[in-house]
C-alpha cells in the first residue's frame, strides 16, 4: 500500500529492550516511512552511526538546543536526554512524508498535547515476558548485567502508560508483531477501526509486573 495523503505521524513506544527500535527500522525500510532521528546525550552503542541512528551531542549542546525551542519533544531517560528536531519533522510532514518516532511515553505525551494538524497514530510495544526482556537487554548491552538491571528498575513504571496509546502489541515474534502493526496502520490510514483486546493486554501487563 502506498500512502498518498498528508503526512502522518506514527509513534512507537515501549519499555527499554522490548524491540521498538528494530520495529521502527523495519517499518521505515519496508513502508518508506521517514524516521525521526533523535538528538541524544548518551554514548553511541557499537555500530551506531552519528546522523543515521542518532545525533550524538553533549548535554551542554542539548540544553542549548532545547532552550532555543528546537525540539518537538524531549525527555530524560536513564540520565540521558533525547529530543526530536521540530523543524525536520514538520518539514517532512508538510511535504506529505510519513514520519515514524522511536520515543518513550514522555515524548509521546508532549506530541499529543501539541495537537498538531497531522494524523497521529500511537502504538505501544510489550515484551512477551519479564525474563525475555532481561535477556534481550543483556544481549543488547553486551552482557553488562548492571546496565540491564538499571533498565529493569524503570520497567514497571513504563508499563503503566500502555493505556495512553491507540494500539498495543506484544513482541513475541518480530515478524508477527511487525505485521500486526502494519495492519493497524493501514486500517487507520483508510479511516477504519481495528481494536485490540484490552482485557487480554491488561492481564499480560499484570503478568509482567514483578
C-alpha positions in Angstrom: 0.0 0.0 0.0 1.3 3.5 -0.9 0.4 6.3 1.5 -0.5 9.3 -0.8 -2.1 11.8 1.6 -1.0 14.4 4.1 2.0 13.3 6.2 1.1 11.1 9.2 3.0 10.8 12.5 3.4 7.2 13.9 4.8 6.8 17.4 6.2 3.5 18.7 6.9 3.4 22.4 7.9 0.5 24.7 9.8 -0.3 27.8 13.6 -0.4 27.1 14.5 -3.6 25.3 11.0 -4.5 24.0 12.1 -4.1 20.4 10.6 -0.8 19.2 13.8 0.4 17.6 14.1 -2.7 15.4 10.4 -2.4 14.5 10.8 1.3 13.6 13.7 0.5 11.3 11.8 -2.4 9.7 8.7 -0.3 9.1 10.8 2.6 7.7 12.6 0.2 5.3 9.5 -1.7 4.0 6.9 1.1 4.1 9.1 4.1 3.3 8.4 5.9 6.5 10.9 8.7 7.4 12.4 8.0 10.8 12.7 11.0 13.1 16.3 10.8 14.2 16.6 12.0 17.8 19.4 14.0 19.4 20.8 12.2 22.4 23.4 12.8 25.0 24.1 9.1 25.6 27.2 7.4 24.3 26.9 5.6 20.9 26.5 1.8 21.1 28.7 -0.4 18.9 27.8 0.0 15.2 25.7 3.2 15.8 26.5 6.0 13.4 26.1 9.7 14.2 23.4 11.2 11.9 22.0 7.8 11.0 20.8 6.3 14.3 21.0 9.4 16.5 22.6 12.8 16.5 25.1 12.4 19.4 25.6 15.7 21.3 26.9 16.8 24.7 24.5 17.7 27.5 25.5 21.3 27.2 24.7 21.3 23.5 21.4 19.5 24.0 20.3 22.1 26.7 21.3 24.9 24.3 19.1 23.5 21.5 16.2 22.9 23.9 16.4 26.4 25.2 16.1 27.7 21.6 12.9 25.6 21.2 14.5 23.2 18.6 12.7 20.1 19.9 9.2 18.9 19.1 9.5 16.7 22.2 12.3 15.8 24.6 12.7 13.5 27.6 15.3 12.5 30.2 15.7 8.7 30.1 18.3 6.9 32.3 20.2 10.1 33.0 20.5 11.0 29.3 18.4 13.4 27.2 16.6 12.6 23.9 14.8 15.0 21.6 13.1 15.1 18.2 14.0 18.0 15.9 10.9 20.2 15.4 11.9 21.7 12.0 13.0 18.5 10.4 9.8 16.6 11.4 7.4 19.4 10.3 9.3 19.9 7.1 8.8 16.2 6.2 5.1 16.2 7.2 4.5 19.3 5.2 6.0 17.5 2.2 3.4 14.7 2.8 6.0 12.3 4.1 5.0 9.9 6.9 7.2 10.2 9.9 7.8 7.5 12.5 9.1 8.1 16.0 11.1 5.8 18.3 10.3 7.6 21.6 9.1 6.9 25.1 5.8 7.8 26.7 7.1 11.2 27.9 7.8 12.3 24.3 4.5 10.8 23.0 2.6 12.7 25.7 4.2 16.0 24.6 3.4 15.4 20.9 -0.2 14.6 21.8 -0.6 17.7 23.9 0.5 19.9 21.0 -2.5 18.8 18.8 -0.6 19.3 15.6 -2.6 19.4 12.4 -1.5 15.9 11.2 -2.9 12.5 11.9 -1.2 10.8 14.9 -1.1 7.1 15.4 0.4 5.8 18.6 1.4 2.2 19.3 2.8 0.6 22.5 5.0 -2.5 22.3 5.2 -5.0 25.1 7.7 -7.8 25.7 6.4 -11.4 25.9 7.8 -11.9 29.4 9.9 -10.2 32.1 12.6 -12.9 31.7 12.8 -12.5 27.9 13.1 -8.7 28.3 16.0 -9.0 30.7 17.7 -11.5 28.3 17.2 -9.0 25.4 18.7 -6.2 27.5 21.7 -8.4 28.4 22.3 -9.2 24.7 21.9 -5.5 23.7 24.2 -4.2 26.4 27.0 -6.7 25.7 26.2 -8.8 28.8 26.5 -5.8 31.1 24.3 -7.0 33.9 24.4 -3.7 35.8 23.0 -1.7 32.9 20.4 -4.4 32.2 19.3 -4.3 35.8 19.1 -0.5 35.7 16.8 -0.7 32.7 14.6 -3.2 34.5 14.1 -0.9 37.5 12.2 1.5 35.2 10.2 -1.3 33.6 7.2 -1.3 36.0 6.8 2.5 35.8 6.9 2.5 32.0 4.3 -0.3 31.8 1.7 1.9 33.4 1.5 4.1 30.3 0.2 1.5 27.8 -3.4 2.7 28.3 -2.4 6.1 26.7 -1.8 4.5 23.3 -4.2 3.8 20.4 -3.0 0.2 20.0 -0.9 -2.3 22.0 1.0 -5.3 20.7 3.1 -8.0 22.2 6.5 -8.5 20.5 6.8 -12.3 21.0 7.8 -12.7 17.3 9.3 -9.8 15.4 7.6 -10.7 12.1 4.2 -11.3 13.7 4.5 -8.1 15.7 5.6 -6.1 12.6 2.6 -7.5 10.5 0.2 -6.6 13.3 1.5 -3.0 13.5 1.4 -2.6 9.7 -2.2 -3.9 9.6 -3.2 -1.4 12.2 -1.5 1.5 10.5 -3.2 0.5 7.2 -6.6 0.4 8.8 -6.1 3.8 10.4 -5.0 5.4 7.1 -8.1 4.0 5.5 -10.1 5.6 8.3 -11.2 2.2 9.6 -11.1 0.9 13.2 -9.1 -2.0 14.4 -9.4 -2.8 18.1 -7.2 -4.8 20.4 -8.3 -7.0 23.3 -7.8 -4.7 26.2 -8.7 -7.3 28.8 -6.1 -9.7 27.4 -3.4 -6.9 27.3 -4.3 -5.9 30.9 -3.8 -9.5 32.1 -0.5 -9.7 30.2 0.7 -6.4 31.8 -0.1 -7.8 35.3 1.9 -10.9 34.5 4.9 -8.7 33.6 4.9 -6.7 36.9 7.4 -8.0 39.4 
